[in-house]
């Protein structure tokens, strides 16, 4: 038998053995956790079978698993033929497969500990099926602690094997309706990786971390989560230090803020920063960025909320902090209104501090101030006019990243396509000004757009065509060869990720459920009139049934999933607030 054939057999045996070992260990861990669950009625064989299947799917359907083994196979052949090191042929795939599977084992165990998934029941199989599939992929993109990442962490998709700052902030908002513990934990690896000077990195991974940062949205994310006092104390002072770092390192003398690099903004090849291929970059250290300035206002607002919660739960005297953040916001909002608002255009623009002029580009960034409640009522109305315009942002799938009538609009990454994270912030901004009819309409069309594209293309993606329900006309940073090789020429699939925000959009902006405030405020578009929508929240042991008969005739029914209480019913009108606590009153 030839040496090459023997090495091939070793390769196959090593891959098979370690794969089966990893699946078996994952299955046992999962089965043991399931066995401890209360009210879990499957027998041991059923538990083991489901755990085994889960481990198998995680292992064999992960792109990185196969990419790594192809790399190991190639390296093994090369080392054997040219370096006479046949042992490498065996060890490389063994090492890669073992570390990969072990990194996923904690995920198997997690599957047993988390509550059952949230669900929706609606007379629309596309929405009902898409909603469930979002949570399935969300689960797949959660990772166990591994390497330098000492806690569970969320990746946006298999091709992004790292924990990203603003991605994680948005992903936590998807997880919070399923598992509060996961929602909070996936933010901690970024704070664990905080630099001594206070900077929170753009990303951190099991190998390294970035020297840049990203939109400072962790404080905002935590302010929208149900977390305990211990968690608040652990995170608040780190977030305060991050805020101080931004003021020291990303602030002009005039008081406005700038990005150091387009990757810090998260919207990499926006026409505000680069050309389509990213080969030509603007000097961002001379540009006061409208989105970053709005994010800092939002960060200050969120730190005020967290300080108030710490005082309420722990008696912490943080009044000085609160006054500091309020004063920071007063000053910054004045500067935003002075330098970034363009009265003639009715939009917020970036500002070149060297040339002392605004940079007139009609992009989604112009509307981020809505999310931070910066505009006056009059300014908000002007912004709303742009959003309602079918030649700008009121597209089939609404809220493209560049107005479609702008000469720089193109269906490439951040130069035109719809991204769910920025769309989510704009919807929240509209709700801040009680534009519920428009926000509800946008919300439903975003949901339909994501799920129709899923139906047509078979997956969830990073970004979407504002005019179609497919990927045919979409490109990624055309002309950038490195991105074509590493990520491909189309949106990355299985991106859940902030695309998972489509589910919170249904929960919050259609049904109007506010988990922290315990309020329901129906914002259901007319298209859903006459339909019954049921949302299940197993983590909270209740189910909400909402029947929209007419503007003044909405029936809300609370169903106790423990079966200990009878159904409770409330009547309300569209946009009327109903306290959830009323359902549990005597």
Secondary structure, DSSP 4 states (H G I P E B T S, - for coil): --HHHHHHHHHHHHHHHHHHHHHHHHHHHHHHHHHHSTT----HHHHHHHHHHHHHHHHHT-HHHHHHHHHHHHHHHHHHHHS--HHHHHHHHHHHHHHHHHHHHHHHHHHHHSPPPPEEEES-HHHHHHHHHHHHHHHHTEE--BTTB-S-EE-SSTT--SEEHHHHHHHHHHHTTT-HHHHHHHHHHHHHT--TTSPPPSEE-SS-B-SS-----HHHHHHTS---HHHHHHHHHHHHHHHHHHHHHSB-TTS-B--SSHHHHS-TT-TTTB-TTSSSB--GGGEE-HHHHHHHHHHHHHHHHHHHHHHHHH----HHHHHHHHHHHHHHHHHIIIIIEETTTTEE-EEETTTTEEE---BGGGGHHHHTT-S-HHHHHHHHHHHH-TTTT--SS--BSB-TTSTT--SBGGGSSEEHHHHHHHHHHHHHTT-HHHHHHHHHHHHHHHHHHHHHHSS-BSEE-TT-SSSTT-BSSTT-HHHHHHT-SSPPBS--SGGGHHHHIIIIIIS-EETTTTEEE----GGGTT-EEEEEEGGGTEEEEEEEEETTEEEEEEEETTSSS--EEEEE-TT-EEEGGGGG--
